[in-house]
Amino acid sequence: MIANTCEPEAVDRQQPYALDLRERTFKISHLQILDEQCNLDAEREPDLSTEDLIRLYRSMVLARAVDDRMLKLQRQGRIGTFPLCTGQEAASCGPALAMTPKDWFVGSFRELAGRLLRGEPIENGFLLFNGYEEGNVFQGGERTLPVSIIIAAQALHAVGIAYAMKIRGETDSAVVCFLGDGATSQGDFHEAMNFASVWQVPVVFVCANNHWAISLPREKQTHSQTLAQKAIAYDMPGIQVDGNDALATYQATKDALDRARAGGGPTFIEAVTYRLMMHTTSDDPSRYQLPEQLQAWQARDPLIRFKGYLEAKGIWNDEQEAGLEAEVRQQIDDAVKAFEARNDFKPDAPFDHVFGTKVPRIEEQRTEFLDHLREESTDAQ
């Protein structure tokens, strides 16, 4: 499916500093398999089992429900600020389904759906966004890196991991690096792309173009007609996909992973989607988003689209939908209870990591903090 979209004529590698002024032609392909009206391109439909298709849908539904519950918890003061993934579920779920347990998941902070599909417990998100680093750890997540808040920093980590894999001779695994459109304006992104291409490492960059870098619209961030074309400068395949089409994001990632594991080097995938909610819970998107643009993208909702696809295949119905909703609701309720029942965290742990040794002023602040907690506990009783 993914061909090398950079097609220059052969260059004499024996003269590395010679200028080649011959005209070259480049192109960027676009992939869509299931459109917003649920029209299917049957020739490109992935060969997925019923079990995998339902697993894919379930993970997207679960992520949407977790997002909704976390927003309520945050507004109630029960967790801290967090980023929402509503509207972008297919951009991480499709790629996550294409991965194997041996592949590395290197994410940013809006891939909740993909993380849940990969096996991360719901409770982890509650913990992480309540300030507990323990939310980054789970059984079976040894190749799932922690959430990365610093924009584009994870791209360097992904390339470093892939380089280590290449040195070790691993041929049955690769790295998938998730990032947003804003990351493509960061220096770390370009350094990562350059090293990935020079070293020809097994890494796949999946860029969720949700049209907003916080409040900065995509057209004010970069003048490139597509983000996928940024791959051309680094002589790697680049493809643009419908990021709300879970089948397309799955297939593009699978093709790129197959190529990477076979020694074909890196690939850049631009998944065109839209952020239907706020950047984080501290943001007010109504101040910069046009209502008509939001409505247009709500009509392209990846969950509605995929549900229609499953129903058309005869493997999903209203009874199953109701059962899934009840199951997801109970699963989230249990996770909230488990999260709020925990009391085994050291409340003053952040003070342990300010400096390598104890500092009098920091210890004074620790004492003041613990005294304040005791006072609050006494008042509550």
N, C-alpha and C positions, 0 to 999 in steps of 0.2 A: 504493500500500500504506500509506504513512504519511500520515495526515490530520492536520490541526491539531487536537490533542486539547484545546486551550484554546478553549472556545467561548462567550465572554461575549457579551452583547448589545452592539450598537453604542453607543459612547460619543461624546458631542459633543466633538470635538477642539478646538473653538473655546474651550472652557472647561477648560484643562488642569489647573486646581487645584480644580475642582469635585469633590465627593465623589459617587460613584455607588453608592448603597446597595442597588441592586436585586440580587436573588438571582441567583447565577451557578452553573452546573453544570460540573464538570470531570471528565474521565475519562482513564484511562491504558490503552492497548491492549497486549495481549501477543501476540507473534508466535512461532509454532513451526511449522515446515514438515516436519521429519523428527524424530520422537521417538526415545527411547532403545531402543525395540523395532523401530526402522527402519520404522515406519509412516509413510507419506508422504501429505501433503496435496497431492494432485496438482493441485488448482486453483491452489495458490500456488507450485508448483514453478517456480523460475527457468528461463528459457530460456537455458541454458548449453550450449556445445558439449562434446563428449566430451573434446576437448583441454583445455579449461578445467577440467572436472571432475577430470581426472587430475592436472593441474597443482596444483589445490587440495589434493588428497589427498597428492600427493608432498611438497608443502611442509610439511604437517602431520607426515608421517612423518619427514621430514628433521629438522625442529625437535625432535621427540621424541628422535631418535637423537643429535643434537648435544648436547642437554641431558644425556643419559646419559654421553656421552664427556667433556663438560666437568666433570661431577661427579667422574668418575674422575680426570681430570687435576688437579682441585683437591685431592682427597684425597691425591694423590701429591706435592703441592707444586709442580706444574708451571704452574698459573695461580692467580690470586688468588680472593677471594670473588666470587660472582656470583649473580644471581637466576635461578630456574628457571621455565620456562613450561609444564611438563608438566601437562596437563589443560585448559589454556587456549588451545590452538592455534587452535581455531575462532573465538575471540573477536577475533583479529587477522588470521587468514588470510582469512576471509570478507570483511571490510572492505577488505583490501589488494587482493583480486581485483576488487572493485568500482571501485577507483581507476584512473586513467589516469596515464601518466608526467608529465602536467602538473599533477596534484594534489600537494599537499604532505602528506607523512607526518610528523606531529609526535608522537613517541612518548614514553613514559616509559621503563621498563626491563624490561618483561615481554612484549615483542612480538617475540621472536625469530622466531616462525613467519611473521608478516607481513613482517618485514624480509627474510627469506630469499626469500619469494615475490616481493618487490619487487626482488630482484636483489643484495642485499647478500651478499658472499662469506662463507663459513663462517669463514675465517681472521680476519675482522674481530673477531668475538666473542672469539677467543683473545687477540688483541692488546689489545683494550680492557680486558678483565678481567685482563690481566697488567700494566696500568698504562700502556699506550701509547695516547695520544690518536689516533694514526694509525688506530686501529680504527674511528673514526667516519667515515672518508673512503673512498669507492669510486667508480669510474667509473660514471656514470649515476645517482649518488645525490645530485645537486645539489639535489633537492627532498625529500630525506629528511634530517631534522634529526638531530643526534647524540642518543644516549641521554641522557635527563634523569633524574637521581637525586633532585633536590629535588622533593618531592611537590607536584604541581599547578602548579609554575612554568611548565611547558610550555604550559599552557592560555592564559596571557597571551601567550606567543609566537605561538601559533596564531591568536589573535584579531588580533594586530598584523599578521601576515602577510596574513590575510584582508582586513583593512581596507585594506592597501596594494594588494591585488589589486582591491578595489572602486574605489579612487581611480584606478587605472590603467585601469579599464574592462575587465579580463579577464573574459570570460564563458564561457570553455571550461575553467575550472579551479576547484578549491575546496581546502579544507584539512580533513584528518581529524586530530583530536586524540585520542590514546589516553590514558586515565588509569584509575586504580583506584578502588575504592569509598572507600578512605581519603582520596583527594583531594577528595571532596565535602565533607569537614569542614574544608577549608583555605580561608582567605580569598581566596587567589589564584583558586581555582575560581569563587567567587561573583562576584568582580570581572570575571573573564573572561566568565562567563555574562551578566552585566549589560551589559557593553560590546558583546558579540556581538549581543544583542537590540536595544539602542538603535541601534546602527549598522546592523543587519540585514546582517551580513557573511556570506559563503559559507563557513561552518565547520560541521563535523559533530563533535560530541563523542561518542566511543565509550567508555563506562565499563564496564570489566570488573569486575563485582561477584563477586569470588571468595570472599566471606564473611569475609575476614580482612584487617585492616590490621596487618600483622605478626602479633602474637598477640591483637589486640583483635577480638573477634567483631563482626560487622556490627550485631547488635541492641544492642550497648553503645555503638556509635559514633553511630548516628542513630536517632531514633524514627519516621522516615518509613516508611510501609508499603512503599514502593518508592523506589528512587533516581530512577527516571524522573519521578516527580511533582515533583521539584525544578525541572523545566523550567517548570511551571505559573507559578511566581513570576516568571519572566522572560518570560512570554508567548511561548514558543516550543514547537513540537511536541516531545513526549516520548513515547518508546515503550520498552517492556520486551520483550526478545527472549530466547529460549533461547540462551544463549551457547555451548552445546556443540553447537549445530545450525549447521553451516557455511553451509547454505542460507539460514537465517533471518538470520544476521549479514550475509551477502552482500546479500540482498534489501533489508533495512532500510537498509543503508548506501547501496546504489545509489539507492533512492528518495530518501534524504536528499540525496545528491550531485546528483541531477537537479534537485531543488528548489532547492538552493543555487546551482547554476550558472544557473538561470532567474531568479535574483533573489529567491527566496523566503525567504532568511535562514537562520539556524542551526537545528539539530536536536540533541536530546540522546537518545542511545540507551543504555539499560542492558542490558548483555549478562550474563545470570545464568549464572555458571560456578562453578568450584571449583578452588582451588589444591591439587593432589594431592601436591605435594612441599613442601619447606621454603621459607620466605620468601626467604632466601639461604642459602648454605652455612654461615653462622655461626649458623643458627637450628636449634632442636630442636622441631619441631611436635608431637612426642609428648607434650610437656608441657602442651599446651592443646587439641589436637584430639581429639574423641571417635572411637574406632575405628569405631563403627557409622556415624557420619556420613561418614567417609572411605570406607568400603566402599560406602555408598549412592551416593556420587558416582563411585566407580570404575566402577560399573555404567552410568553415563551417559557414559562415555569418548567424546569426539568422534571419535577415530580409528576405534574399533570400529564406531560408528554409521555413519560415512561409508563405510567399507569395505563394510559390508552393503548400503548404498544402491547403490554402484557394481556390486556383484555382482548385485543384483536387476535392474539395468538391462542386465546382460549385457555390461558393458564392462570387467570385472575378474575375474581368476581366480587360483588359487593359484600358477600358473607366473609370472604377472606380479608377484605379491606377492614371490615369491622373488627374481625379477630386480631388483625395486626395492630390497629389503633389501641385496643384494650391491652394487648401484650406490651406494647411500647410504653403506654401510660403506667402500667404496673412496674415495668422495669425501671423507669425513671423515678417513680415513687420510692422504690426500694433503694435506689442509689442515693437519693436525697437523705433518706433516713440513715443510711450507713455513714454518709459523709458528716451529717450533723451529730451523730452519736460518738464520733471519734474525739478523744480528749488526751491522746498520747503524744501530742506534739509539744516540744519545748518552746514556750512562748517567747523566750528571750534569745532564741537561736540566731536571729540576724546580727546580734551584737558579737557573736563568736567569730564572725567572718569579716569584720571591718578591717582589722589589721592582723598580722601574724602573731603578735604578742599583745598582752593586755595593756591598755592605755588608760590612765586614771580618769580622763574626761569621759571616755566611752563607758567605763565602769560606773561612773556617777549617773550617766544617762540610763544604764541598765537598771540600776537600783531604783531610780525614779519611775521607770516604766513598770517594774514589778510591784512597787508600792501602789501605783495607780490601779493596776489590775486587782490587787487585794482589796482596795477601797471599793471598786466597782462590785466585786463579789460580795462584800459585806453589805453594801447598799441593796443589792438584789435580794438578799436573804431577809 
